[in-house]
Amino acid sequence: MKIVLDRPRCEGHGLCEEAAPQLMHLDDDGELVLDREEIGDAEAPLANAAVRVCPVAALRLA
Protein backbone atom coordinates (compact mmCIF):
# COMPACT_ATOMS: atom_id res chain seq x y z
CA MET A 1 0.00 0.00 0.00
CA LYS A 2 1.14 3.52 -0.70
CA ILE A 3 0.20 6.91 0.77
CA VAL A 4 -0.29 9.55 -1.93
CA LEU A 5 -0.14 13.25 -1.06
CA ASP A 6 -1.81 15.91 -3.21
CA ARG A 7 0.67 18.59 -2.19
CA PRO A 8 -1.16 21.62 -3.70
CA ARG A 9 -4.30 20.63 -1.82
CA CYS A 10 -2.55 20.22 1.57
CA GLU A 11 -3.08 23.19 3.90
CA GLY A 12 -0.80 21.96 6.71
CA HIS A 13 -3.46 21.46 9.38
CA GLY A 14 -1.39 18.64 10.91
CA LEU A 15 -4.27 16.35 11.84
CA CYS A 16 -2.72 13.58 9.76
CA GLU A 17 0.55 13.98 11.62
CA GLU A 18 -1.30 13.58 14.91
CA ALA A 19 -2.98 10.41 13.60
CA ALA A 20 0.17 8.86 12.10
CA PRO A 21 3.36 10.48 13.43
CA GLN A 22 5.36 7.40 12.43
CA LEU A 23 4.49 7.97 8.77
CA MET A 24 4.52 11.75 8.28
CA HIS A 25 5.40 15.09 9.84
CA LEU A 26 5.14 18.81 9.20
CA ASP A 27 8.47 20.48 8.49
CA ASP A 28 9.56 23.86 9.83
CA ASP A 29 7.64 25.60 7.04
CA GLY A 30 4.41 23.76 7.80
CA GLU A 31 4.72 21.51 4.75
CA LEU A 32 3.73 17.86 5.10
CA VAL A 33 6.56 15.39 4.59
CA LEU A 34 5.84 11.71 4.08
CA ASP A 35 8.53 9.81 5.95
CA ARG A 36 7.55 6.67 4.06
CA GLU A 37 5.21 6.37 1.12
CA GLU A 38 5.19 2.56 1.08
CA ILE A 39 3.56 1.10 4.15
CA GLY A 40 3.02 -2.42 5.43
CA ASP A 41 -0.08 -4.09 6.79
CA ALA A 42 0.83 -3.20 10.37
CA GLU A 43 0.83 0.53 9.52
CA ALA A 44 -2.37 0.44 7.45
CA PRO A 45 -4.64 1.49 10.37
CA LEU A 46 -2.45 4.56 10.97
CA ALA A 47 -2.48 5.46 7.29
CA ASN A 48 -6.26 5.03 7.10
CA ALA A 49 -6.69 7.27 10.14
CA ALA A 50 -4.50 9.96 8.57
CA VAL A 51 -6.50 9.86 5.34
CA ARG A 52 -9.80 10.07 7.21
CA VAL A 53 -8.90 13.09 9.36
CA CYS A 54 -7.55 15.29 6.55
CA PRO A 55 -10.08 18.13 6.24
CA VAL A 56 -9.12 18.89 2.63
CA ALA A 57 -8.74 15.30 1.37
CA ALA A 58 -5.08 15.79 0.45
CA LEU A 59 -4.18 12.18 1.28
CA ARG A 60 -5.29 8.92 -0.26
CA LEU A 61 -4.20 5.31 -0.24
CA ALA A 62 -3.28 3.47 -3.41
C-alpha positions as CSV (number, residue, x, y, z in Angstrom):
1,M,0.0,0.0,0.0
2,K,1.1,3.5,-0.7
3,I,0.2,6.9,0.8
4,V,-0.3,9.5,-1.9
5,L,-0.1,13.2,-1.1
6,D,-1.8,15.9,-3.2
7,R,0.7,18.6,-2.2
8,P,-1.2,21.6,-3.7
9,R,-4.3,20.6,-1.8
10,C,-2.6,20.2,1.6
11,E,-3.1,23.2,3.9
12,G,-0.8,22.0,6.7
13,H,-3.5,21.5,9.4
14,G,-1.4,18.6,10.9
15,L,-4.3,16.4,11.8
16,C,-2.7,13.6,9.8
17,E,0.6,14.0,11.6
18,E,-1.3,13.6,14.9
19,A,-3.0,10.4,13.6
20,A,0.2,8.9,12.1
21,P,3.4,10.5,13.4
22,Q,5.4,7.4,12.4
23,L,4.5,8.0,8.8
24,M,4.5,11.8,8.3
25,H,5.4,15.1,9.8
26,L,5.1,18.8,9.2
27,D,8.5,20.5,8.5
28,D,9.6,23.9,9.8
29,D,7.6,25.6,7.0
30,G,4.4,23.8,7.8
31,E,4.7,21.5,4.7
32,L,3.7,17.9,5.1
33,V,6.6,15.4,4.6
34,L,5.8,11.7,4.1
35,D,8.5,9.8,5.9
36,R,7.6,6.7,4.1
37,E,5.2,6.4,1.1
38,E,5.2,2.6,1.1
39,I,3.6,1.1,4.2
40,G,3.0,-2.4,5.4
41,D,-0.1,-4.1,6.8
42,A,0.8,-3.2,10.4
43,E,0.8,0.5,9.5
44,A,-2.4,0.4,7.5
45,P,-4.6,1.5,10.4
46,L,-2.5,4.6,11.0
47,A,-2.5,5.5,7.3
48,N,-6.3,5.0,7.1
49,A,-6.7,7.3,10.1
50,A,-4.5,10.0,8.6
51,V,-6.5,9.9,5.3
52,R,-9.8,10.1,7.2
53,V,-8.9,13.1,9.4
54,C,-7.5,15.3,6.6
55,P,-10.1,18.1,6.2
56,V,-9.1,18.9,2.6
57,A,-8.7,15.3,1.4
58,A,-5.1,15.8,0.4
59,L,-4.2,12.2,1.3
60,R,-5.3,8.9,-0.3
61,L,-4.2,5.3,-0.2
62,A,-3.3,3.5,-3.4
